[in-house]
Amino acid sequence: NYDNNRYGYNGYGGDPRRTFTCESRNDRRNYCSFPGRGHVEIYKQRSSKPCRHGHSWGVEGNSVWVADGCRAEFAVY
């Protein structure tokens, strides 16, 4: 079943318009603003701890939050 609203996979294809890095250090929650608008998803996970949408990362307005040691490069499509 194809779900365009699901985060965490590349359902858009092609290259993202922008990428940015957001890191949870010492398992703390961190917020990273991102430029412009669009669908945000993980482009490359950088941490050994898993980055799971709704658990260790999510989107609030024009910011991405990360927690529980999630570190990743995010893409805006």
C-alpha positions in Angstrom: 0.0 0.0 0.0 1.5 3.3 -1.1 1.3 5.9 1.6 2.6 9.4 0.7 2.2 10.7 4.2 4.5 8.2 5.9 7.9 9.6 7.1 11.2 7.8 7.0 11.3 6.5 3.4 12.1 8.0 0.1 8.7 8.0 -1.6 9.5 11.0 -3.6 12.5 9.8 -5.7 15.3 12.0 -7.0 17.5 14.3 -5.0 16.2 16.4 -2.1 16.0 20.1 -2.4 18.0 20.5 0.8 19.6 18.4 3.4 20.5 19.3 7.0 21.9 17.4 10.0 20.2 17.1 13.4 21.7 15.3 16.3 20.6 14.1 19.7 23.6 14.4 22.0 23.6 12.6 25.4 20.2 11.2 24.4 18.7 14.6 24.9 15.9 16.1 22.7 17.2 18.6 20.2 15.3 20.8 17.8 16.7 21.8 14.4 15.0 24.3 12.1 14.9 23.5 8.4 14.8 25.9 5.5 11.5 26.3 3.5 8.7 23.9 3.4 8.3 20.4 2.2 8.2 16.7 3.2 11.0 15.8 5.6 12.5 12.4 5.9 15.8 10.7 6.9 18.4 10.9 4.1 21.3 9.2 5.9 21.2 7.9 9.5 24.5 8.8 11.3 23.9 7.2 14.7 24.1 3.6 15.9 20.9 4.1 17.8 17.8 3.8 15.6 15.9 6.9 14.3 12.3 6.0 14.3 9.6 8.5 13.3 7.4 9.4 16.2 9.8 7.8 18.7 13.2 9.3 18.3 12.5 12.0 15.7 9.6 14.0 14.3 8.5 17.2 12.8 6.9 20.2 14.6 6.2 23.2 12.4 9.5 24.2 10.7 11.6 22.2 13.0 12.7 18.6 13.3 13.2 17.1 16.8 15.5 14.2 17.6 15.9 12.3 20.8 17.3 9.1 22.3 20.6 9.4 20.5 19.2 9.7 17.0 21.6 11.5 14.6 20.8 11.8 11.0 21.0 13.9 7.8 17.5 14.8 6.9 16.2 15.8 3.5 13.5 18.2 2.5 11.6 17.1 -0.6 
